[in-house]
Amino acid sequence: MSSPAVPVDPPPALAICIPARNEARRLPRLFDALDRLLVPAGTQVVICLLLDSCSDGSAGVTADYAAHARHPVHIATHDGGPANAGISRHAAMSLGMAVLGPAGGILLTTDADSWPRADWLGATVNGLAAADLMAGNVLRGDGPQDQAQDRIERYYAHLHLLRRRVDPVAWEAEAMHHHASGANMAMRTEVYAALGGFPPLISGEDAQLADDAARAGFRVRRDAASVVHTSARRQGRARGGLATALDLLDRIGLDGVRVTHPVDQLWQYRQHALARRAFGTAEWSPLAAAIGLSTDHLRGVARDCPNAEAFAMRAVPEAPGGMRQIPFEVAEAALAMLTAAPPAQAA
């Protein structure tokens, strides 16, 4: 006698949500990459393009693509005045939610000057099987070699490895990175709705959403298996993004870069791990002593938290001396010492 069939969830529908502002020259590269994507079996893919105050030929390029694209293309326009990455990206995601409809699915977002690797969809869907929000890797793929930016990115990659060394979580990827970029991010529609969408920030809306997700108790996975390449241009569409950072590095070099002292960040990471344990055991005294808060205060915070992730992100304050800002090269040397330490010293 055969065993009863085990119900299998149907493959999710995927909406790729892209804001574009005067990107007529770069959109063809993106569109070619979208048509080359490997699609997981049985999955439906739709492209949702938000044309934000475009005054170049972006609308015509997009219309031409939609006429022969491999996947259905949905286009909306937004006249929002000055560039605002958060407003534009949220409008693109809202279009994706409307297209997917009540059944929902997965919202992916990237940028008009970017191009995903062919296996992007599969890697992203696989990552979301273990997490609530996927922050994939973003690699600069054109333009000059940016050695200073490369060093900064290696620094933050090593810092994130140290973080997971002292505060491991079950949903993190085996191959990690440090980004939380709107050029490569994905989540289920219900998660996006629960978070209220990307905040209306001129830039940094992506990092803010990832932080909001963790504080809400959602599992944020930084997965290097999901790859999107992006432009190394120096003239971006919104102030404060990657283009601004690259332009500033060209002008001031690493001597002008200051970052948070890794010792202060390590202090937070250690307390995050302690907070997770405290949430699971309700033994508040060790955490209270470590972070200088009362046990009653911690109990109150815990009552408002759905899980240990939310509690760790909300309960742990800044390091006792504040989050000191130091020259990048000083921080780089300090981090090298910390990562060389035996696990017992770093934990």
Phi, psi and omega per residue, in radians:
M1 nan 2.241 -3.080
S2 -1.354 2.642 3.093
S3 -1.287 2.602 3.103
P4 -1.107 2.572 -3.128
A5 -1.167 2.445 3.091
V6 -1.546 2.180 3.136
P7 -1.024 2.411 3.128
V8 -2.058 2.239 3.098
D9 -1.081 2.406 3.104
P10 -1.167 2.656 3.090
P11 -1.015 2.497 -3.090
P12 -1.308 2.646 2.938
A13 -1.378 2.486 -3.079
L14 -2.080 2.268 3.038
A15 -2.009 2.089 3.103
I16 -1.648 1.978 -2.953
C17 -1.887 2.116 -2.978
I18 -2.321 2.040 2.968
P19 -1.473 2.495 -3.141
A20 -2.447 2.351 3.095
R21 -2.348 1.835 3.121
N22 0.941 1.033 -3.097
E23 -2.103 0.528 -3.056
A24 -0.986 -0.630 -3.080
R25 -1.275 -0.530 -3.053
R26 -1.740 -0.321 -3.101
L27 -1.026 -0.685 -3.137
P28 -0.994 -0.643 3.107
R29 -1.126 -0.752 3.086
L30 -1.075 -0.828 -3.083
F31 -1.086 -0.678 3.095
D32 -1.087 -0.728 3.124
A33 -1.147 -0.669 3.131
L34 -1.115 -0.668 3.130
D35 -1.253 -0.349 -3.129
R36 -1.640 -0.005 -3.106
L37 -1.097 2.421 2.999
L38 -1.410 2.163 -3.027
V39 -1.785 2.177 3.086
P40 -0.959 2.513 -3.047
A41 -0.951 2.326 3.061
G42 1.361 -0.007 -3.063
T43 -1.530 2.415 3.041
Q44 -1.709 2.369 -3.107
V45 -2.145 2.329 3.023
V46 -2.219 2.597 3.111
I47 -1.867 2.217 -3.130
C48 -2.102 1.919 -3.068
L49 -1.889 2.245 3.105
L50 -1.914 1.906 3.123
L51 -1.532 1.918 -3.007
D52 -1.766 1.793 3.041
S53 0.923 0.728 -3.100
C54 -1.320 2.288 3.085
S55 -2.101 0.115 3.071
D56 -1.801 -2.591 -3.111
G57 -1.672 0.334 -3.080
S58 -1.025 -0.704 -3.111
A59 -1.086 -0.753 3.135
G60 -1.179 -0.728 3.109
V61 -1.069 -0.724 -3.132
T62 -1.183 -0.738 3.122
A63 -1.099 -0.719 3.110
D64 -1.093 -0.728 3.128
Y65 -1.135 -0.788 -3.095
A66 -1.026 -0.498 -3.088
A67 -1.212 -0.401 -3.095
H68 -2.370 0.265 -3.070
A69 -1.161 2.696 3.114
R70 -1.177 -0.608 -3.118
H71 -1.996 2.704 3.071
P72 -1.012 2.415 -3.113
V73 -2.055 2.239 3.086
H74 -2.019 2.291 -3.032
I75 -2.137 2.345 3.018
A76 -2.317 2.752 3.116
T77 -2.095 2.678 -3.135
H78 -2.531 2.173 3.083
D79 -1.881 1.629 -2.974
G80 -1.950 0.203 3.139
G81 1.317 -2.418 -3.108
P82 -0.998 2.606 -3.097
A83 -1.062 2.281 3.085
N84 -2.459 1.840 -3.029
A85 -1.040 -0.703 -3.095
G86 -1.137 -0.798 -3.141
I87 -1.119 -0.779 -3.104
S88 -1.139 -0.773 -3.117
R89 -1.194 -0.665 3.100
H90 -1.113 -0.667 3.100
A91 -1.109 -0.682 3.094
A92 -1.144 -0.729 3.123
M93 -1.173 -0.642 3.103
S94 -1.117 -0.673 3.050
L95 -1.068 -0.739 3.115
G96 -1.079 -0.735 3.123
M97 -1.123 -0.695 3.132
A98 -1.146 -0.681 -3.129
V99 -1.220 -0.719 3.128
L100 -1.184 -0.556 3.065
G101 1.362 -2.944 -3.035
P102 -1.034 -0.533 -3.130
A103 -1.183 -0.395 3.105
G104 1.229 -2.816 -3.086
G105 2.757 -2.584 -3.119
I106 -1.984 2.293 3.048
L107 -1.753 2.155 2.998
L108 -1.951 2.556 3.069
T109 -2.330 2.520 3.033
T110 -2.556 -3.069 -3.070
D111 -1.931 2.772 -3.092
A112 -1.228 -0.366 3.105
D113 -1.725 0.353 -3.105
S114 -2.085 2.945 3.091
W115 -2.633 2.078 -3.082
P116 -1.296 2.627 3.018
R117 -1.193 2.719 -3.009
A118 -1.018 -0.560 -3.095
D119 -1.599 0.281 -3.041
W120 -0.990 -0.806 -3.052
L121 -1.135 -0.841 -3.127
G122 -1.078 -0.769 3.138
A123 -1.106 -0.646 -3.122
T124 -1.246 -0.783 3.122
V125 -1.094 -0.724 3.110
N126 -1.083 -0.714 3.127
G127 -1.129 -0.665 -3.134
L128 -1.247 -0.221 3.037
A129 -1.178 -0.352 -3.114
A130 -1.989 -0.031 -3.033
A131 -2.576 3.083 -3.141
D132 -1.812 -0.514 3.114
L133 -2.356 2.223 3.133
M134 -1.801 2.120 2.986
A135 -1.903 1.772 -3.099
G136 -1.410 3.030 -3.105
N137 -1.391 2.606 3.111
V138 -2.234 2.129 -3.104
L139 -2.044 2.297 3.069
R140 -1.252 2.222 -2.940
G141 -2.087 0.032 3.082
D142 -2.584 3.094 3.113
G143 1.425 -3.000 -3.078
P144 -1.246 2.867 3.042
Q145 -1.258 2.250 -3.084
D146 -1.906 1.404 -3.024
Q147 -1.120 -0.649 3.137
A148 -1.144 -0.790 3.111
Q149 -1.135 -0.624 3.089
D150 -1.040 -0.746 -3.141
R151 -1.140 -0.715 3.116
I152 -1.092 -0.754 -3.116
E153 -1.198 -0.640 3.059
R154 -1.112 -0.686 3.112
Y155 -1.018 -0.878 -3.098
Y156 -1.221 -0.525 3.063
A157 -1.128 -0.755 3.113
H158 -1.176 -0.624 3.105
L159 -1.124 -0.705 3.135
H160 -1.190 -0.627 3.057
L161 -1.073 -0.710 3.086
L162 -1.105 -0.706 3.115
R163 -0.983 -0.851 -3.100
R164 -1.341 -0.281 3.028
R165 -1.210 -0.706 -3.109
V166 -1.683 -0.303 -3.137
D167 -2.392 1.208 -3.113
P168 -1.233 2.549 3.068
V169 -2.305 2.619 -2.993
A170 -1.188 -0.447 -3.013
W171 -1.619 -0.064 -3.114
E172 -1.245 2.646 -3.141
A173 -1.306 2.691 3.065
E174 -1.157 -0.753 3.050
A175 -1.772 1.896 -3.013
M176 -1.837 2.986 2.962
H177 -2.571 -2.963 -3.056
H178 -2.035 -0.056 -3.015
H179 -1.280 2.697 2.835
A180 -2.465 1.349 -2.948
S181 -1.992 2.429 3.065
G182 -1.157 -0.192 3.041
A183 -1.223 -0.277 3.139
N184 -2.756 1.498 -3.120
M185 -2.537 2.600 -3.132
A186 -2.668 2.641 3.085
M187 -2.859 2.844 3.068
R188 -1.292 2.725 -3.079
T189 -1.059 -0.626 -3.107
E190 -1.211 -0.547 3.078
V191 -1.201 -0.780 3.139
Y192 -1.070 -0.747 3.126
A193 -1.108 -0.724 -3.125
A194 -1.117 -0.551 -3.132
L195 -1.445 -0.199 -3.133
G196 1.398 0.155 3.066
G197 1.521 3.049 3.085
F198 -1.105 2.353 3.140
P199 -1.239 2.670 -3.071
P200 -1.381 1.114 -3.133
L201 -1.767 2.533 3.109
I202 -1.024 -0.683 3.037
S203 -2.680 2.908 -3.138
G204 1.410 0.179 3.136
E205 -1.139 -0.504 -3.112
D206 -1.250 -0.872 3.103
A207 -1.088 -0.645 3.134
Q208 -1.142 -0.710 3.130
L209 -1.122 -0.706 3.109
A210 -1.104 -0.724 3.086
D211 -1.119 -0.752 3.118
D212 -1.061 -0.677 -3.131
A213 -1.111 -0.788 3.137
A214 -1.112 -0.728 3.137
R215 -1.165 -0.432 3.084
A216 -1.479 -0.094 3.120
G217 1.669 0.129 3.094
F218 -1.420 2.606 -3.110
R219 -1.508 2.036 -3.137
V220 -1.788 2.121 -3.077
R221 -1.970 2.174 3.081
R222 -1.791 1.774 -2.891
D223 -2.025 2.014 -3.121
A224 -1.286 -0.168 3.109
A225 -1.286 -0.366 3.114
S226 -1.687 2.034 -2.963
V227 -2.192 2.285 2.956
V228 -2.218 2.334 3.031
H229 -1.598 2.560 -3.125
T230 -2.409 2.867 -3.080
S231 -1.233 2.594 3.036
A232 -1.801 0.492 -3.105
R233 -1.149 2.780 3.136
R234 -1.807 -0.148 3.133
Q235 -2.013 1.700 -3.115
G236 -1.584 -3.136 -3.110
R237 -1.610 -0.392 -3.136
A238 -2.312 2.543 3.122
R239 -1.151 2.476 2.984
G240 1.605 0.018 -3.130
G241 -1.533 -2.836 -3.099
L242 -1.075 -0.725 -3.133
A243 -1.044 -0.714 3.100
T244 -1.100 -0.755 -3.137
A245 -1.111 -0.739 3.139
L246 -1.157 -0.712 3.111
D247 -1.101 -0.737 3.136
L248 -1.119 -0.709 3.105
L249 -1.109 -0.649 3.087
D250 -1.019 -0.619 -3.019
R251 -1.550 -0.646 -3.033
I252 -1.961 -0.298 -3.110
G253 1.202 -3.088 -3.108
L254 -1.212 -0.352 -3.134
D255 -1.078 -0.438 -3.121
G256 -1.653 0.056 -3.076
V257 -1.657 2.278 3.051
R258 -2.162 2.458 -3.120
V259 -2.347 2.905 3.099
T260 -1.162 2.408 -3.140
H261 -1.017 2.227 -3.129
P262 -1.096 -0.442 3.083
V263 -1.121 -0.677 3.123
D264 -1.220 -0.647 3.105
Q265 -1.225 -0.662 3.093
L266 -1.080 -0.667 3.088
W267 -1.005 -0.787 3.113
Q268 -1.102 -0.755 -3.117
Y269 -1.061 -0.735 3.103
R270 -1.080 -0.713 -3.128
Q271 -1.257 -0.545 3.029
H272 -1.032 -0.780 3.117
A273 -1.094 -0.733 3.115
L274 -1.122 -0.676 3.140
A275 -1.148 -0.667 3.108
R276 -1.071 -0.760 3.137
R277 -1.139 -0.715 -3.124
A278 -1.104 -0.675 -3.137
F279 -1.120 -0.640 -3.120
G280 -1.310 -0.517 -3.063
T281 -1.838 -0.267 -3.044
A282 1.090 0.396 3.023
E283 -1.649 1.701 -2.958
W284 -1.559 -0.339 -2.980
S285 -1.069 -0.823 -3.138
P286 -1.042 -0.726 3.127
L287 -1.168 -0.742 -3.139
A288 -1.026 -0.758 3.135
A289 -1.158 -0.638 -3.078
A290 -1.246 -0.622 -3.032
I291 -1.931 0.019 3.028
G292 1.312 0.520 3.083
L293 -2.090 2.761 -3.121
S294 -1.380 2.740 3.092
T295 -1.129 -0.604 3.102
D296 -1.109 -0.710 3.108
H297 -1.079 -0.780 -3.124
L298 -1.131 -0.689 3.082
R299 -1.055 -0.713 3.138
G300 -1.117 -0.745 3.087
V301 -1.096 -0.766 -3.107
A302 -1.069 -0.627 3.141
R303 -1.068 -0.491 -3.105
D304 -1.626 0.065 -3.048
C305 -1.901 2.339 -3.141
P306 -1.312 -0.397 -3.088
N307 -2.814 -3.130 -3.063
A308 -1.184 -0.548 3.120
E309 -1.096 -0.851 3.120
A310 -1.061 -0.734 -3.117
F311 -1.119 -0.788 -3.134
A312 -1.068 -0.719 -3.101
M313 -1.265 -0.508 -3.090
R314 -1.602 -0.566 -2.988
A315 -1.448 -0.556 -3.021
V316 -1.418 2.155 -3.138
P317 -1.497 -2.965 2.987
E318 -1.172 2.858 3.070
A319 -1.044 2.687 -3.043
P320 -0.917 -0.623 3.130
G321 -1.649 0.231 -3.049
G322 1.487 3.005 3.130
M323 -1.640 1.602 -3.031
R324 -1.151 2.408 3.085
Q325 -1.753 2.172 -3.060
I326 -2.303 2.811 3.090
P327 -0.991 2.535 -3.055
F328 -0.989 -0.808 -3.060
E329 -1.154 -0.533 3.039
V330 -1.168 -0.760 3.113
A331 -1.123 -0.683 3.135
E332 -1.041 -0.787 3.128
A333 -1.172 -0.691 3.135
A334 -1.142 -0.711 3.130
L335 -1.155 -0.643 3.103
A336 -1.049 -0.682 3.090
M337 -1.167 -0.723 -3.119
L338 -1.153 -0.740 -3.098
T339 -1.284 -0.357 3.093
A340 -1.448 -0.206 -3.107
A341 -1.224 2.586 3.058
P342 -1.041 2.654 -3.124
P343 -0.890 -0.662 -3.094
A344 -1.114 -0.535 3.134
Q345 -1.408 -0.605 -3.108
A346 -1.402 -0.407 -3.066
A347 -1.459 nan nan
